[in-house]
Amino acid sequence: PPRDLIEYERRVVDAAIADLPRRPRVQWVTLATLDAVSHVSRDPDDYSLALRNVDAQIGRYREASARLGQESDRVYAVVSDHGVTPVRRNLDLCRTLGSVGVPCRRGSSAQAW
């Protein structure tokens, strides 16, 4: 089961929550357990547990943001990958963001190909 991964995600959200008092303009929080579980486990209970965890972590983050009075200043984008289906085409996120004036640089650890 993905329990270790779930603990790591809790820690990631803890760090993002701890950063909220600084009022960051952008926070990028990656909760990758769903992807990891889809690659290493075919047990639907593992995936269900991971999905419930993602929901809980987003809820914890939003509650913390609300307590600090920041929720009205936030925009959330929840992005997922392709699941466990074949990919025939990829979105170039840096090109898309660049087209609307948002600078983006893709590091070697985030190659989509």
C-alpha positions as CSV (number, residue, x, y, z in Angstrom):
1,P,0.0,0.0,0.0
2,P,1.1,3.6,-0.6
3,R,1.2,4.6,3.1
4,D,4.8,5.9,2.9
5,L,3.9,8.0,-0.1
6,I,0.8,9.3,1.7
7,E,3.0,10.4,4.6
8,Y,5.4,12.2,2.2
9,E,2.4,14.1,0.7
10,R,1.3,15.1,4.1
11,R,4.7,16.5,4.7
12,V,4.7,18.4,1.4
13,V,1.4,20.0,2.3
14,D,2.7,20.8,5.8
15,A,5.5,22.7,4.2
16,A,3.2,24.6,1.9
17,I,0.9,25.5,4.8
18,A,3.9,26.6,6.8
19,D,4.8,29.0,3.9
20,L,1.4,30.6,3.8
21,P,2.1,33.3,6.4
22,R,4.7,34.7,3.9
23,R,1.9,35.2,1.4
24,P,3.7,33.6,-1.5
25,R,2.5,34.8,-4.9
26,V,2.8,31.3,-6.4
27,Q,3.0,27.9,-4.7
28,W,3.4,24.7,-6.8
29,V,2.5,21.7,-4.8
30,T,2.9,18.3,-6.4
31,L,0.9,15.3,-5.0
32,A,2.3,12.5,-7.1
33,T,1.0,9.5,-5.2
34,L,-1.9,8.8,-7.6
35,D,0.6,8.5,-10.4
36,A,3.0,6.4,-8.4
37,V,0.3,4.0,-7.2
38,S,-1.0,3.6,-10.8
39,H,2.5,2.5,-11.8
40,V,3.3,0.1,-8.9
41,S,0.0,-1.3,-7.8
42,R,-3.0,-2.7,-9.5
43,D,-5.0,-2.9,-6.3
44,P,-8.0,-0.6,-6.6
45,D,-8.0,-0.1,-2.8
46,D,-4.5,1.4,-3.0
47,Y,-5.6,3.9,-5.6
48,S,-8.8,4.7,-3.6
49,L,-6.7,5.4,-0.5
50,A,-4.4,7.6,-2.5
51,L,-7.3,9.5,-4.0
52,R,-8.9,10.1,-0.6
53,N,-5.5,11.4,0.6
54,V,-5.2,13.9,-2.2
55,D,-8.7,15.2,-1.4
56,A,-7.8,15.4,2.3
57,Q,-4.5,17.3,1.6
58,I,-6.2,19.8,-0.6
59,G,-8.8,20.3,2.0
60,R,-6.2,20.8,4.8
61,Y,-4.4,23.4,2.6
62,R,-7.6,25.3,1.8
63,E,-8.6,25.3,5.5
64,A,-5.2,26.8,6.4
65,S,-5.5,29.4,3.7
66,A,-9.0,30.3,4.9
67,R,-7.9,30.6,8.5
68,L,-5.3,33.2,7.3
69,G,-7.9,35.1,5.3
70,Q,-6.1,34.3,2.0
71,E,-8.7,32.1,0.2
72,S,-10.2,35.0,-1.8
73,D,-6.7,35.8,-3.2
74,R,-6.1,32.2,-4.4
75,V,-6.5,30.5,-7.7
76,Y,-6.2,26.8,-7.7
77,A,-5.3,24.6,-10.7
78,V,-5.6,20.9,-10.1
79,V,-3.7,19.1,-12.9
80,S,-3.5,15.4,-13.5
81,D,-1.7,13.3,-16.0
82,H,-3.1,10.7,-18.3
83,G,-3.7,7.9,-15.8
84,V,-2.8,4.5,-17.0
85,T,-3.7,5.0,-20.6
86,P,-1.4,5.4,-23.6
87,V,-0.3,8.9,-24.5
88,R,-0.2,9.9,-28.2
89,R,0.2,13.7,-27.7
90,N,1.7,15.9,-25.0
91,L,0.9,19.5,-24.0
92,D,4.0,21.7,-23.9
93,L,3.2,23.5,-20.6
94,C,6.1,26.0,-21.0
95,R,5.0,27.0,-24.5
96,T,1.4,27.4,-23.3
97,L,2.3,29.5,-20.3
98,G,4.7,31.5,-22.4
99,S,2.0,32.3,-24.9
100,V,0.2,34.2,-22.1
101,G,3.3,36.0,-20.8
102,V,4.1,33.6,-17.9
103,P,7.8,32.6,-18.0
104,C,8.6,28.9,-17.7
105,R,11.7,26.8,-17.7
106,R,11.5,23.0,-17.8
107,G,14.2,21.4,-15.8
108,S,15.8,18.0,-16.8
109,S,13.8,16.2,-14.1
110,A,10.5,17.3,-15.5
111,Q,10.9,16.2,-19.1
112,A,7.6,15.1,-20.6
113,W,9.0,12.9,-23.4
